[in-house]
Amino acid sequence: MIESAIFYTFGAVLLGAGIGVITARNPVHSAMFLVLAFVTSAFIWMLLEAEFLAIVLVLVYVGAVMVLFLFVVMMLDVKIEQARAGFTRYAPLGIAVVLFIVAMLGIVVWDRTQEMNFLQAPARAAADYSNTEALGELLYTQYVYPFELAAVILLVAIVAAIALTMRRRPGLKVQDVGRQVVVRREDRVRLVNIESEKGE
């Protein structure tokens, strides 16, 4: 009974945080809602006895990835007015994508309804069971190619974020290393010989 109450509480917070991610007008607020969603998801993983996934979700996503997101959001200097101007133009495409994802999730839930009962708590694992070992065995045997593909996609995303932040913007002061190397002392320093004055 207590576990069910905790699950529904964190589930409601997670749902609210997810809605806040897509409805927040400020990108930084949206990122903060995403942090809240990750933390509540970690608690739900703990209820499912998946401690490794919960710890990874907090340490990697909240501690590293979200910090990177915040840096990218602040460095990109996103123009909120321009982003809102194109909302109506891409709204039909966004609605179509949402409906497609909802349909896919519905098909998965419908097919798995006979295999599992969502209203009952899952069976407890044995005392010597290690979800870290089980997850590692699955990742590096059965799902090794999708795992490597996800790593490549993340690498491409990092390179794209760096390329976006390094674009030339008007009024941005940048260093010219070549000019700094060939500079001469005469161009920067002027020696002035001032005669000392004798005190009266």
C-alpha positions in Angstrom: 0.0 0.0 0.0 2.8 2.4 0.9 4.8 1.5 -2.2 1.7 2.1 -4.4 1.2 5.6 -2.8 4.9 6.5 -3.3 4.7 5.2 -6.9 1.6 7.3 -7.8 3.0 10.3 -6.1 6.3 10.2 -8.0 4.4 9.3 -11.2 2.2 12.4 -10.8 5.3 14.6 -10.2 7.0 13.0 -13.2 4.0 13.7 -15.4 3.8 17.3 -14.2 7.5 17.8 -14.8 7.2 16.3 -18.3 4.4 18.8 -19.1 6.5 21.6 -17.7 9.4 20.7 -20.0 7.4 21.3 -23.1 5.2 24.2 -21.9 7.9 26.4 -20.1 8.6 29.5 -22.1 12.1 29.9 -20.7 14.6 27.3 -21.9 16.4 27.3 -18.6 13.1 26.6 -16.8 12.5 23.8 -19.2 15.9 22.3 -18.4 15.1 22.5 -14.7 11.8 20.7 -15.2 13.8 18.0 -17.0 16.1 17.7 -14.0 13.0 17.2 -11.8 11.7 14.5 -14.3 15.1 12.7 -14.1 15.1 12.7 -10.3 11.6 11.4 -10.0 12.3 8.7 -12.6 15.3 7.6 -10.5 13.0 7.2 -7.5 10.6 5.0 -9.6 13.6 2.9 -10.7 14.5 2.4 -7.0 11.0 1.1 -6.4 11.5 -1.4 -9.2 14.8 -2.6 -7.5 16.9 -1.2 -10.3 19.4 0.7 -8.2 22.1 0.9 -10.8 19.8 2.6 -13.4 18.6 5.0 -10.7 22.1 6.0 -9.7 23.2 6.3 -13.3 20.2 8.5 -14.1 21.1 10.9 -11.3 24.8 10.9 -11.7 25.1 10.9 -15.5 22.0 12.7 -16.7 21.4 15.1 -13.9 25.0 15.6 -13.0 26.6 15.8 -16.4 24.2 15.8 -19.3 21.9 18.5 -17.9 24.8 20.7 -17.0 25.9 20.4 -20.7 22.3 21.2 -21.8 22.3 24.4 -19.6 25.7 25.5 -20.9 24.5 24.9 -24.5 21.2 26.8 -23.9 23.1 29.8 -22.4 25.8 29.8 -25.0 23.5 29.5 -28.0 21.7 32.8 -27.0 18.3 31.5 -28.1 16.0 34.2 -29.4 12.6 33.4 -27.7 10.7 35.7 -30.1 12.1 34.0 -33.2 11.3 30.5 -31.7 7.7 31.5 -31.0 7.3 32.9 -34.4 7.9 29.5 -36.0 5.7 27.6 -33.6 2.5 27.8 -35.7 4.4 26.8 -38.8 5.7 23.6 -37.3 2.7 22.8 -35.1 1.0 20.4 -37.5 4.2 18.4 -37.8 4.7 18.3 -34.1 1.1 17.1 -33.5 1.6 14.4 -36.1 4.8 13.2 -34.4 3.0 13.2 -31.0 0.1 11.1 -32.4 2.5 8.7 -34.0 4.4 8.2 -30.7 1.2 7.8 -28.7 0.0 5.2 -31.2 3.2 3.2 -30.9 3.0 3.3 -27.1 -0.6 2.1 -27.3 0.3 -0.8 -29.5 3.1 -1.9 -27.2 0.8 -1.7 -24.1 -2.0 -3.5 -25.9 0.3 -6.3 -27.0 1.9 -6.7 -23.6 -1.3 -6.6 -21.6 -1.7 -10.4 -21.8 1.9 -11.0 -20.8 2.0 -8.8 -17.7 -0.5 -7.3 -15.2 0.2 -3.6 -14.7 -2.0 -3.4 -11.6 0.2 -5.8 -9.6 3.7 -5.1 -8.2 6.5 -7.1 -9.9 7.9 -10.1 -8.1 10.8 -9.4 -5.7 14.3 -10.4 -6.9 16.5 -12.8 -4.9 18.9 -11.5 -2.3 21.9 -12.4 -4.4 20.5 -10.8 -7.6 22.6 -8.0 -9.2 20.8 -5.8 -11.7 24.1 -4.3 -12.6 25.5 -7.6 -13.7 22.3 -8.5 -15.6 22.2 -5.2 -17.4 25.9 -5.4 -18.3 25.4 -8.9 -19.7 22.5 -7.8 -21.9 24.2 -4.6 -23.1 27.4 -6.2 -24.1 26.0 -9.4 -25.6 22.5 -9.1 -27.0 22.3 -5.3 -27.4 25.9 -4.4 -28.2 25.3 -2.9 -31.6 22.4 -0.6 -30.5 24.6 0.4 -27.5 27.5 1.4 -29.8 25.0 3.2 -32.2 23.7 5.2 -29.3 27.3 6.2 -28.4 27.9 7.4 -32.0 24.6 9.4 -32.0 25.7 11.1 -28.7 29.1 11.9 -30.2 27.4 13.5 -33.3 25.1 15.5 -30.9 28.2 16.8 -29.0 30.0 17.8 -32.2 26.8 19.6 -33.5 26.4 21.5 -30.2 30.1 22.6 -30.4 29.6 23.7 -34.0 26.5 25.7 -33.2 28.3 27.6 -30.3 31.4 28.3 -32.4 29.5 30.1 -35.2 30.4 33.7 -35.9 28.0 36.2 -34.5 28.1 40.0 -34.9 29.7 41.9 -32.1 31.6 38.9 -30.8 35.2 39.5 -29.8 37.5 36.6 -30.7 41.2 36.1 -30.4 43.5 36.2 -33.4 46.3 33.9 -32.4 48.4 34.6 -35.5 48.4 38.4 -34.9 49.3 37.8 -31.2 52.3 35.7 -32.1 53.9 38.1 -34.6 53.3 41.2 -32.5 56.4 43.4 -31.8 57.4 45.2 -28.7 57.5 48.5 -30.5 53.8 48.1 -31.4 52.7 47.6 -27.8 55.3 49.3 -25.5 56.6 52.9 -25.6 59.6 53.8 -23.4 59.6 57.3 -22.1 62.6 58.8 -20.5 61.5 61.3 -17.8 64.1 63.3 -16.1 63.9 63.3 -12.3 63.0 66.5 -10.6 65.1 67.8 -7.7 63.3 68.7 -4.7 63.7 72.3 -3.4 
